[in-house]
């Protein structure tokens, strides 16, 4: 600001008034100051001003496991749009489901004095990251993965009943008794809840739980493919498979196609997570559809409420999911 004032031959306070609109400045003087600002490439330091005044940085930090995942891409897009509506900027980071990487990201966001954080916690977040966020008192919303013991606002999808409904459909509509589950990364709350939903569905349909029909798909394409391969190589392979997320759906379907197994004739298939091209497959995919934009908007809504009133009781919101029946399960 001092350099701008010197070049424009005005006082530093005049430059400040031009930048902040805090007082009338002669139009000719303002034009001269703005010309110098453009010439020198000056950028106002909003963070420094916010810290100096004890105010907000007008920034929101977001941490997700992989922004290439269509699920998180859609959620982040909704968050970004909502955050922009109240004049803030998004700072986005990827954790890769890695404990140390997640901890460094959250530490970095806190050091940058973001006004709030939206985080999709990883499998070991409860050990370090969540206690740090609770102690920091920075308004935080946990996204997708729910940790009931955490003193933080949280929003995600109902996982148990929707997964059980997939088992119901395969068992009751198509008579499937050997139903496999390609399960997600151990330690994630979504993995635990979808496994519980799978077991609930088996129980209420009178089907005994068989551990050989549950494979660790690691919440990824590659591990999902490997889990499907192991499961279908057993002596009594499944006649139907449920994949625990969209990445594992891709892996499972890739293995089935590579090995010339027809869906649904050889193996019926369902997935948790719908995606844009699910209905464009040779056998369109029966799937549980989450309302991704609504989840993102709800996360921002919880965050804004916490910014306005830090004394509110912590909220855990579960949003409904929908069963979209197509052809891959065996329906016409």
C-alpha distance (Angstrom), angle and dihedral (degrees) to the residues before:
residue distance angle dihedral
X1 . . .
X2 3.77 . .
X3 3.83 90.5 .
X4 3.82 90.8 49.6
X5 3.82 91.7 48.6
X6 3.79 92.1 49.8
X7 3.81 94.3 48.3
X8 3.81 93.1 45.5
X9 3.80 91.6 42.7
X10 3.80 93.8 -126.4
X11 3.79 135.2 112.9
X12 3.80 123.5 -86.4
X13 3.80 88.8 -115.8
X14 3.81 89.9 57.9
X15 3.79 90.3 53.9
X16 3.81 88.6 49.9
X17 3.81 91.9 51.1
X18 3.81 90.9 50.2
X19 3.81 92.0 50.3
X20 3.79 96.9 43.3
X21 3.80 101.8 30.7
X22 3.78 89.9 -130.8
X23 3.81 96.7 138.9
X24 3.80 139.7 14.8
X25 3.80 113.4 -87.3
X26 3.79 123.4 -169.7
X27 3.84 106.5 -97.4
X28 3.79 93.4 -126.7
X29 3.81 90.7 51.1
X30 3.80 91.7 46.9
X31 3.81 90.7 51.1
X32 3.80 90.4 51.3
X33 3.82 92.5 48.4
X34 3.81 93.0 48.8
X35 3.80 91.0 48.6
X36 3.81 89.6 54.7
X37 3.81 91.3 46.3
X38 3.81 89.8 54.9
X39 3.80 92.4 43.9
X40 3.82 93.8 51.2
X41 3.81 94.7 39.9
X42 3.81 92.1 -125.4
X43 3.82 116.9 179.2
X44 3.77 121.7 -167.9
X45 3.83 113.1 -120.7
X46 3.79 101.4 -129.8
X47 3.81 92.5 174.8
X48 3.80 93.1 55.1
X49 3.79 90.7 47.7
X50 3.81 91.6 48.7
X51 3.80 92.1 50.0
X52 3.80 92.7 45.6
X53 3.78 91.8 51.1
X54 3.80 95.6 39.2
X55 3.80 88.6 -117.3
X56 3.78 137.2 125.6
X57 3.78 128.5 -66.7
X58 3.83 92.5 -141.1
X59 3.79 89.7 -128.5
X60 3.80 133.8 115.7
X61 3.80 122.4 -160.0
X62 3.80 120.8 -141.9
X63 3.81 126.3 -170.3
X64 3.81 122.3 -172.4
X65 3.78 132.2 167.9
X66 3.82 96.3 -119.6
X67 3.79 124.7 -6.0
X68 3.82 89.0 -162.1
X69 3.81 87.9 70.3
X70 3.84 105.7 98.8
X71 3.81 89.7 -136.5
X72 3.79 94.9 58.6
X73 3.80 91.5 37.4
X74 3.80 90.7 59.9
X75 3.80 92.8 44.3
X76 3.83 93.3 49.0
X77 3.81 90.9 48.1
X78 3.81 90.3 55.3
X79 3.82 91.4 46.0
X80 3.80 92.3 49.7
X81 3.79 92.2 51.2
X82 3.80 92.9 48.6
X83 3.81 93.6 45.3
X84 3.81 91.5 50.7
X85 3.80 89.5 53.7
X86 3.80 90.7 66.8
X87 3.79 94.9 43.4
X88 3.80 101.7 -98.8
X89 3.79 133.6 125.4
X90 3.79 127.0 -130.5
X91 3.81 121.7 -124.2
X92 3.80 106.8 -163.6
X93 3.79 128.2 -163.5
X94 3.80 136.2 171.5
X95 3.81 122.4 -134.3
X96 3.80 100.3 -172.5
X97 3.83 88.0 -147.4
X98 3.81 86.0 -76.4
X99 3.80 116.6 139.7
X100 3.82 96.9 -147.6
X101 3.80 94.1 43.4
X102 3.79 90.7 49.8
X103 3.81 92.0 49.2
X104 3.82 91.9 50.6
X105 3.80 91.7 48.1
X106 3.80 94.2 51.3
X107 3.82 91.0 44.3
X108 3.81 89.5 52.1
X109 3.81 92.2 49.6
X110 3.80 91.4 50.0
X111 3.81 91.0 48.7
X112 3.80 88.7 53.3
X113 3.80 87.7 55.6
X114 3.79 96.0 -125.2
X115 3.77 113.2 -173.1
X116 3.79 92.5 -127.4
X117 3.79 144.2 -8.1
X118 3.80 133.6 -135.1
X119 3.80 110.9 -164.5
X120 3.79 134.7 179.9
X121 3.82 96.2 -151.3
X122 3.78 121.2 -138.5
X123 3.80 131.1 -132.2
X124 3.84 94.5 -81.2
X125 3.81 101.1 31.8
X126 3.80 92.7 117.2
X127 3.81 90.7 66.9
X128 3.84 100.3 60.9
X129 3.79 117.0 -16.1
X130 3.79 100.6 54.6
X131 3.83 95.0 46.9
X132 3.83 88.3 50.4
X133 3.81 91.3 51.7
X134 3.80 92.0 47.6
X135 3.80 90.8 51.4
X136 3.81 94.0 45.0
X137 3.82 92.2 58.6
X138 3.81 89.9 -148.5
X139 3.83 106.8 146.6
X140 3.80 105.8 -98.5
X141 3.79 136.2 179.5
X142 3.80 121.1 -163.7
X143 3.80 110.5 -141.2
X144 3.81 128.5 -146.7
X145 3.82 96.4 -24.1
X146 3.82 113.7 76.9
X147 3.81 124.4 -149.3
X148 3.84 105.1 -178.5
X149 3.82 93.6 -168.4
X150 3.82 93.3 57.6
X151 3.80 116.6 100.3
X152 3.79 91.7 -134.6
X153 3.79 136.5 99.8
X154 3.80 112.9 -96.2
X155 3.80 139.4 -172.2
X156 3.79 130.9 -175.5
X157 3.78 145.5 130.9
X158 3.79 126.6 -76.7
X159 3.82 102.5 -104.2
X160 3.79 107.6 174.2
X161 3.80 104.1 60.8
X162 3.84 96.0 38.2
X163 3.83 90.8 53.4
X164 3.81 90.5 46.7
X165 3.81 88.6 51.8
X166 3.81 89.8 59.2
X167 3.81 89.4 55.6
X168 3.81 89.9 46.5
X169 3.78 91.4 53.1
X170 3.81 95.1 47.2
X171 3.81 93.0 45.8
X172 3.79 101.8 38.9
X173 3.80 101.8 34.0
X174 3.79 99.9 33.5
X175 3.80 103.6 23.1
X176 3.80 94.4 -123.0
X177 3.81 113.8 165.3
X178 3.84 99.7 166.0
X179 3.80 100.6 64.6
X180 3.80 117.9 166.2
X181 3.78 129.0 -159.5
X182 3.79 124.7 -148.7
X183 3.79 95.9 -154.9
X184 3.80 129.5 -155.6
X185 3.78 135.0 -114.4
X186 3.83 110.9 -48.4
X187 3.79 113.3 -111.7
X188 3.80 97.1 33.5
X189 3.78 113.8 117.4
X190 3.82 89.9 -136.6
X191 3.82 89.8 56.4
X192 3.81 91.9 51.2
X193 3.80 93.7 45.7
X194 3.81 95.2 47.9
X195 3.80 90.7 48.2
X196 3.81 88.3 50.9
X197 3.81 89.4 49.4
X198 3.81 90.0 51.0
X199 3.81 91.1 50.6
X200 3.82 90.6 46.3
X201 3.79 90.5 53.5
X202 3.80 92.4 49.4
X203 3.78 92.2 49.2
X204 3.78 96.7 50.4
X205 3.81 90.4 48.3
X206 3.80 92.8 50.1
X207 3.81 94.5 -113.2
X208 3.80 118.1 143.2
X209 3.79 116.5 -124.8
X210 3.82 112.3 -111.0
X211 3.83 114.5 -168.4
X212 3.82 90.9 -156.5
X213 3.80 87.2 68.2
X214 3.81 93.5 60.9
X215 3.79 116.8 78.6
X216 3.80 129.9 -174.5
X217 3.79 103.7 -118.5
X218 3.81 94.3 173.7
X219 3.82 91.4 -138.4
X220 3.83 88.9 -84.9
X221 3.80 138.4 105.8
X222 3.81 95.4 -118.5
X223 3.80 97.3 46.2
X224 3.79 90.8 42.2
X225 3.79 89.1 56.3
X226 3.81 91.2 49.2
X227 3.81 92.2 48.2
X228 3.81 91.2 52.1
X229 3.81 90.3 48.9
X230 3.81 92.8 52.6
X231 3.78 93.1 45.4
X232 3.80 94.9 49.9
X233 3.82 92.2 46.4
X234 3.83 92.8 64.7
X235 3.79 122.7 106.3
X236 3.80 92.1 -108.1
X237 3.83 104.3 30.9
X238 3.80 124.5 -170.1
X239 3.78 121.0 -90.1
X240 3.79 90.0 -153.8
X241 3.80 133.4 30.7
X242 3.80 132.5 -159.2
X243 3.82 116.7 -160.8
X244 3.81 115.8 -150.3
X245 3.83 97.8 -139.5
X246 3.82 141.4 3.2
X247 3.83 94.7 -93.1
X248 3.80 91.8 54.6
X249 3.81 89.9 45.3
X250 3.80 88.6 59.9
X251 3.81 91.5 48.8
X252 3.79 94.1 47.7
X253 3.80 93.9 47.3
X254 3.79 90.7 46.8
X255 3.82 91.2 55.8
X256 3.81 92.8 46.3
X257 3.80 91.6 50.7
X258 3.83 94.1 44.8
X259 3.79 89.5 52.4
X260 3.80 93.2 45.5
X261 3.79 96.1 -116.6
X262 3.76 112.4 152.3
X263 3.83 122.8 -130.7
X264 2.99 117.9 -113.9
X265 3.83 99.1 -2.2
X266 3.82 97.0 61.8
X267 3.81 98.8 20.8
X268 3.80 127.1 9.7
X269 3.80 113.3 -138.9
X270 3.81 138.2 -159.2
X271 3.80 131.3 169.0
X272 3.75 139.2 -156.9
X273 3.83 104.4 -127.6
X274 3.75 125.3 39.7
X275 3.80 119.8 -134.8
X276 3.81 137.1 -167.9
X277 3.80 97.1 -98.9
X278 3.83 97.2 40.4
X279 3.80 91.3 101.7
X280 3.81 92.5 47.0
X281 3.81 95.0 64.2
X282 3.83 120.0 108.9
X283 3.80 83.9 -107.5
X284 3.83 104.7 28.5
X285 3.78 111.0 -129.2
X286 3.79 124.1 -105.0
X287 3.79 104.3 -142.3
X288 3.78 149.1 159.7
X289 3.79 107.0 -108.1
X290 3.79 119.7 -149.3
X291 3.81 119.8 -157.9
X292 3.81 94.6 -120.8
X293 3.83 99.4 177.9
X294 3.81 91.3 47.0
X295 3.81 90.6 53.1
X296 3.82 90.8 52.2
X297 3.80 93.2 46.9
X298 3.79 91.4 47.9
X299 3.80 90.3 51.9
X300 3.81 90.5 55.0
X301 3.80 90.8 45.5
X302 3.81 90.7 54.8
X303 3.79 90.4 46.3
X304 3.81 93.9 51.7
X305 3.79 91.2 48.3
X306 3.82 89.9 52.1
X307 3.83 91.3 48.2
X308 3.79 89.7 54.1
X309 3.79 96.6 43.7
X310 3.80 120.9 17.5
X311 3.81 91.6 -176.4
X312 3.81 95.5 68.0
X313 3.80 116.0 119.3
X314 3.79 112.2 -101.8
X315 3.78 114.5 -95.5
X316 3.82 130.0 -144.7
X317 3.80 110.1 -168.4
X318 3.79 123.1 -167.7
X319 3.80 114.3 -166.6
X320 3.82 121.3 -158.0
X321 3.79 123.6 -108.5
X322 3.80 128.2 -150.7
X323 3.80 132.1 -130.8
X324 3.80 109.2 -131.7
X325 3.82 109.2 -163.8
X326 3.79 116.3 -154.1
X327 3.81 133.6 146.3
X328 3.82 107.0 -71.0
X329 3.81 92.6 81.4
X330 3.80 91.5 54.6
X331 3.78 100.3 -93.3
X332 3.83 114.5 135.5
